[in-house]
């Protein structure tokens, strides 16, 4: 082969090595429900990532199915407990490797706080909501950042991505929802602080308020929400497409990293 052709071939091979990682990215999803978490686990695995899902109860049927169909590893973790979160990340690193994508997908509300006005709300339940939501986001974000700062930058100069699922209450405090409004606003503040601190160091941080009910696919093929009913004409957010947004955030070029992406259906009144 002439020298010029050998040189071109060598350059092409080098280019492929620069753009194709030698090992699969590790993705950790914290929160194990049938909606966003499950959709993310399936999509990330289908795009070549090694996926881990952490939940207080990793024996849920939906997580067992993800393990069988997409090879997702299941971990038990109470994300509001610092020691449990530290152990989770230690186990993931030991079992698979350091995550390059971490999704915190925990609502955090305790059932008794729903639709309680400020006079009726139980202070203990309000505090528990803050612990489950904003404090767990801090713990997950802290451990993720510590590890990702040690990652080698990829071809895009990125060391990793941390995504926080948020809610309408991050944008507007609804009546009879003070505890959740506190938690969601706190999560937004955490994400913004982390983004300003970590993005210059190569870690993409994104806050994603979902301003809608989320309807996930039921056994009969319809999409529904436990309180909002069955979706009609795409009037609820589809977790399959939320997951696509999360993957796109992870793949964004660093010259245009998005921080806050608000997702709502086309017909949502806001």
N, C-alpha and C positions, 0 to 999 in steps of 0.2 A: 504494500500500500504506500503511495507517495506520502512524503512527510506532511504536506499541507492537509491531506485527508485524515492522516492519523491525528494531527493536531485538532481538526474539527471534531472528530469522533471523541477525543479525550475531553474537549470542552463541553460537548453535549452530555457526556457521562457525568462530568463534574457538576453541570447544571442540574441534572436529575438528582444527584446526591444532595445538593444544596436545598432543593425544594421538597424532597420526599424524606420524612423522618425515618431514621433507622429502626426506631421502636414505636409502638403505638402509644398515643396519648392516653393518660389515665384520667378518667372523669369520675368525680365523686358527687353524688346527689344526696343531700341531707333532707329527709322527709320522704315518706314511702307510700303516698296515696295513689289512687287509680287515675288521676288526672295529669297534671304537669309533670310530676316526678316520673311516672311510668312512661309517658310520651317521650320525655327526654332520654330515659334509659334506652328505649327502643331505638330512637333516632341516632343517638351517639354510638351505640353498638353497631348499627347498620353502616355507620360512617367510619368504622375501623377502630373505634376507641375501646379500651378495656374499662368496663363500667362497674362502679360500686354504688350501692344504695344503702343508706343508713336510716334506721327508724327505731323508735322505742320498741316496736314489735316487728321484728324482721320475719316472723312466721306468717305474716299475712298472705292470703292466697295469691294476691296480685304480685307479690314479690317472689313467691315460689315459682309462679309462671314465668316471670322475667328471667329467673335463673335458668329455667329449662329451655326457654325459647331464644334468649339472647346472651346467655352466659354471664348475666349480672351477678356479682358477688353481693351477698347480704351481710350487713353488720348491725348489731344491736347498739344503740346509743341514745341516751337522753341528752339531747343537745343543749339543755339548760344547765348541765353539770360540767364544770371545767375539767375535772379529772376524766370524765367519760369522753369528752371531746378530744382531749390530748391522747387518750388511749386509742380512739378511733383512727386518728391520723397516723399514729405509730403502727397500728395493725395494717392499714392500707399500704403504707410505704414498705413494710416488711413483706406483705403478701404479693403486691403487684408493682409498686413504684410510687414516686412522688406525683401527685395530681397536677395536671396542667389546666384542668377545668373543674371548678367547684361551684355547685349550685346550692344555695340555701333556699329551700322551698317549704317553709313552715309558717302556717297561719298564726298559731299560738293562742287563739282564744279558748278559754275554758267554757264549757257549755252554759254555766250559770250566769255568765256576763252578757250573753246575747240580749239585746233590746232592753237593757236596764238603764234608766235615766241616771243622772249624776247623783241624785238623792238616794236612789235605791241600790246603786252598785256596791257590791261587797268589796271593801278595800283589799282583802286577801286575794280575791279573784282578780282584781285589777293588777295587783303586783305579780300574780302568777302569769297573767297574760303578757306582761312586760318581760318576765323571765323567759317564757316560752318563745316569744317572738324576737324582740330587739336584743335581749341579752344573749340568746342563743346565736343570733346573727353575729354579734361581736365575737363570741368564742370561736365560731366556725371561721369567720374572716381572719381572726388573729392567727389561728393555726395554719390556715391556708397560706397566708402571707409569709409566715416564717419559713415555710418549706419552699414556696415558689421563688423566693429571693435567691435560693440556692440553685435553681434551675439554670441550665445554659440557655441563653437567648436563642430562639428559633430564627429562621430566615427573615422573619418580620421583626426581629428584635424583641419579641415577646417572651416573657418567662411564664405567663399563665393568665387565666381569666377567672374572676370571681363575680358571680351573678347573684343578686338578691331579688327574689320574687317579692313584690309588694302588692298593695291593694289600693282601692279607691280612697281609703282613709288616709293614705299618704298625701293626697292632694286636697282633701276636704274633710273636716271633722263633722260627721253626721250627728244629728240628735240621738240620744240614747245609745251612744257608741264611744263614750269618752276614753275608756281603757284601750280599745283597739286603735283609736285615733292617736293616742300617746305612743303606742307601740309602733305604729306605722311611720309616724313622723320621726321617731327615734331611729328607726331603721334607715330612713332616708338620710338623716344627718350623719349617721355612721358611714353609709355608703359614700356620701359626698366627701367626708373627711378622708376616708381611705383612698378614694380616687385621686384626690389632690396630692396625697402623700406617696402613693404607690405607682401611679401611672408613669411618672418620670423615671421610675426604676424598672419599667418594663412589665408591670402587672396591670392588666385591663380590669377595671372595676365598673360594674353596671348595676343600676337600680331600675327594676322593671315593674312599675305599678300596673296591675291588671284592673282596669276600670270597667268591670263587668262581672256578671255571673259566669262561671266556667262550667260548660256542659261537656262531660266526657261520655264516650261511647258505652252504651249499655249492652246487655246480652242480646237484646232484640235489634241492635243496630242503630237505635235512636240515640240522641245525645240529650242528657238531662242533668239537672242540678237538684240536690236533695231538697232545697227550699224553693227554688225558682221554677221548678217543673221541667217540662220537655222543651228543648230548643225548637223554634219555629223560624224558618227562613234566615238561619245564621244570626239569630238575635243574641246568642251567647258566644263567649270566647271559646274557640276550639283548642284544646291543649296540644293537639298534633301540630297546629300552626304556631302556637306559643313556643314549642320545642324548636321549631325551625328558626324562629327569631333568636333563641338562645344560641343555637349552633352558629348562626350568622354573626352574632356578637363575638363569639370565640374566634371566628375566622377573619374578623375585620382587620384591615390594614391599619397600622398604628398612626398613620397620618390622618385618619378619620375615625378614631375610636369614639363611639357613642357612650355617654354616661347614663342619661335617663331616657328610657324608651317607654312611653305610655301606650298600652295596647287596649283597644276597645272595639267592639263590633261596629259595623257601618251604621247600624240603626240606633246605637246607644245615645240616650239623651244626657248631655253633660253641659 
